[in-house]
Amino acid sequence: MNITSEELLKEARALEPQLQQWRRTLHRHPEVGFDLPHTKELVKKALSEMGYEPKDCGKAGVIALAGGKKPGKTILLRGDMDALPIQEESGVDYASEVPGKMHGCGHDMHTAMMLGAAQLLKEHEDEIEGTVKLEFQPAEEIGQGARPLIAAGMLDGAQRVFGLHTASDLPAGTVGVKPGANNAGVDHFIIRIHGKSAHVSTPQLGVDALYIASEIVVALQSIVTRMTSPVEPVLIGVGKLNAGTAYNAVAETAVLEGTTRMFSPESRAHLRETINAAAAHISALYGGTAEVEWADFATPLTNDAGVCGEVERVADALGIPTTANRALSLSGDDFAEYLLQTKGAYAYLGTANPKKPHTCISNHRGDFDIDEETLPLGAALYAAYALSVLDPQFAK
């Protein structure tokens, strides 16, 4: 490569106004899950204007290829596009214009940084030996976006996969890249309890599904405190309980909805088995029945140590400080599905600036925001890491 890391970062900084425009447009018009028509339109239009031929891929994804004119390795860069079903409360002038939807996790930033990386790679495409796959993924927030893209062949031929996520727990302009476990595996469960209705004055004639549900909620916490190792991170959370139809009637049905978080396949299997048994036995004890439905949102996210070293070297060449001391997170990310198939790493770009208090708020909150001055750093890191995989001499 004729370009140096320093020159690439300079080019990325020159893109900051455009990066900010992309990000703010996406922020004003958030879309969730697989329903991303306007987001996809913006991404495909921007890529086409750069000279790419973007294509739909999988279920609501977009793919574009940089390079490919000369033989060499292949790397997949992934950026997620979907927002959250929460109401924005930030008060910024680029706040969401869609009631009940908001980019409260930074995926608007991820998409903008990926577009920036695409621009940088296009400007040096003639020098690329190999292929960079630029993948824009839907439905990360519901844990359903990665698998359809993998099934569609997005990882075929790829020697590496790389992704970035905003991090409000890291100083703006730093990168967290840690070998091994980073994010938890995430499962979603629904427990449907069936009882028998009766008047509250004659509870013995009914089967109280609400009482059964309450007992199950308490019992699930004992699984964490008494049936798993205290040194292994495990979480069971129940976020919803709906039961009954009248204040003076024994509830005939109840529905619990919650999640489990863990870091090993063994813990995942144990949690499912134990929750199934608890729901069945407690329901039977009081004369009811229970059904448990499971949805697999994400496997535990584990970074390859060697790839983390590669990312650190590239960040160092760009002048971006790195840290491997980021704490384990019990949040999940379906980027983990790519790492099951191909060597790679998921890095975290710090966006917290104490001089801008709104950037220090954790994600999935209505007042979440990021430090936009970090946008060029993410775009440069995406592009520079891809180039370093294709050309081992780059960033040395």
C-alpha positions, 0 to 999 in steps of 0.5 A: 500500500502506498498510503500510510496509517497517518495519511488514512487517519487524516483522510478520515478526519476530512470526512467528519462533516459527512460522517456527522450528516449520515449519523444525524440523518439516521438518528432522526429516522430510526427503524427497528428489526428487519423493517429498515427501508429508509436506512437501507435506502440511505446506505445504498445511495451513499455506496452507489455515489461512491462507485459501489454496486450495493446489493441486498443480502440475507434478510434486510441486509446490504453488502458491497465489495471493495477491491476484488480486482487482484487476488488475495485474502478476504475480510468481512467488516460488519456494522449494524443498522437497527434502532430500539423501540424506546422514546428519545428524551435527549433534547438534541436538535437531531433527535428522533422524529419517530415516536417510540423509536430511537438510536439508543445504542449507537447503531447510527454511528456504526452505520456512518463509520462503515460508510466512512470506511467504504469511502476510504477503501474506495479511494484506494481500491486500485491498491487493494489485493484481495476483497473487503466485504462491507456488510450492513446488518439488520436486527441486532437488537433482537438477536436475529440479524446475523444468522440469515446473513451467515446462511446467505454466504457473507462469511464464505472465503473470509479469513477475518471478521471485524466489528466495532461498537460504541462504548460510553464506559470508555474515554472518547478516542480509545479502543477496548479490544480484549481477548477471550470472553467479552459479552454474554450469551443471551436467551429469551424465555416466555413461561405460560402458566395455565390455572383455573378461574374462581372467585377470590372468596373461594380460592380452593375451587380455582388454581391461581396462575398469578400465585404460581407465577410469583413463586416461579419468579422467586424460584428463578433467583434461587437458581442463580444464588444456589444452583450456579457457581458464585464465581461464574457470571450468570443472570436470570431476569424477569421483565414482564408478568401479565396475569388475570382479568379481574381484581376479585377473581383467581387468575386463570392464566399468567405469562412471564417473560425474561432473559438469561445471560451466561458465558459458557455452553454448559451454563446455557444448557443448565439454565434452560433445563433448570428453568423448564423443571422449575416452571413445571414442578411449581405449577404442578404443585399448585394444580396448574401447568406451564409451557416454556418457550425459548429463543436464542438471541446470541451466543457468548461473544469470544474474541480471538487473542491473535486477532486482538493483537492485530487490531491493537497494532493497527490502532497503535499505528493510527495513534489510537490508545487501546485497552484490554481491561474492559469489564465483562458485559452481560449484554449480548451481541449477535456478532458472536455468531460470526466469531463461531465461523471465522477468526475475528474480534469485536472492538469497542470505541470509547465515546464518553467525553466528560466535557459533554455529559450527555455522551457519558450516559449508558446505552438503551436509555432515552437520553443516550448520545455519543461524541461525534468527534470519534466518528473518524476514528471508527471509520479509520480503524475499520478501513485500516484493519481491513487493509492490514489483513490484506497487506501485512506490511500496512500499519507496521 
